[in-house]
């Protein structure tokens, strides 16, 4: 299993309209995974619809790759 931590302090709006803060972004086995500070994976109606702000932890070249891979 490969894991890469690529973003933190993500503030976003979910598919169901709720707003979340302090989310972390990972790439796990070539899939984007977003987790809340409690460790809950955001998926289904709770997946991220719009990112308001975040702190990116990877170079731009890697970020372009990450944006194009599918979500968990």
C-alpha positions in Angstrom: 0.0 0.0 0.0 1.4 3.4 -1.0 0.4 6.5 0.9 1.2 10.1 0.1 0.0 13.1 2.2 -0.6 15.9 -0.3 -2.7 18.6 1.4 -3.8 19.8 4.9 -6.1 22.4 6.4 -8.6 21.8 3.6 -11.8 23.8 4.0 -14.5 22.5 1.6 -18.2 22.1 0.8 -19.5 18.6 0.5 -22.0 17.1 -2.0 -24.7 17.4 0.7 -24.0 21.1 1.2 -22.3 20.9 4.6 -19.0 22.7 5.2 -16.0 20.9 6.6 -12.7 22.2 7.9 -9.3 20.8 8.8 -9.5 18.0 6.2 -6.4 16.2 5.0 -5.8 14.9 1.5 -4.0 11.6 0.7 -3.2 9.5 -2.3 -3.6 5.9 -1.3 -2.9 3.2 -3.9 -3.4 5.8 -6.7 -6.7 7.1 -5.4 -7.4 10.5 -3.8 -8.7 10.1 -0.2 -9.9 13.0 1.9 -10.1 12.4 5.7 -11.6 14.6 8.5 -9.6 15.3 11.6 -11.5 12.4 13.2 -10.3 10.0 10.5 -13.6 9.7 8.6 -13.1 9.2 4.8 -15.3 11.6 2.8 -17.2 9.6 0.2 -20.6 9.3 -1.3 -22.9 12.3 -0.3 -20.1 13.3 2.0 -17.5 13.7 -0.7 -15.9 17.0 -1.4 -17.7 19.1 -4.0 -15.8 22.4 -3.8 -12.5 23.2 -2.0 -12.5 26.7 -0.6 -9.0 26.7 0.7 -6.1 24.4 1.5 -2.4 24.1 2.2 -0.7 22.1 -0.6 2.3 20.1 0.5 3.6 18.8 -2.9 5.3 20.4 -5.9 3.1 21.7 -8.7 4.1 18.8 -11.0 2.8 16.2 -8.6 -0.3 18.3 -7.9 -1.3 18.2 -11.6 -1.0 14.4 -11.5 -3.1 14.2 -8.2 -5.9 16.4 -9.7 -6.3 13.9 -12.5 -6.6 10.7 -10.5 -10.0 9.4 -9.3 -11.3 9.7 -5.8 -11.8 6.8 -3.4 
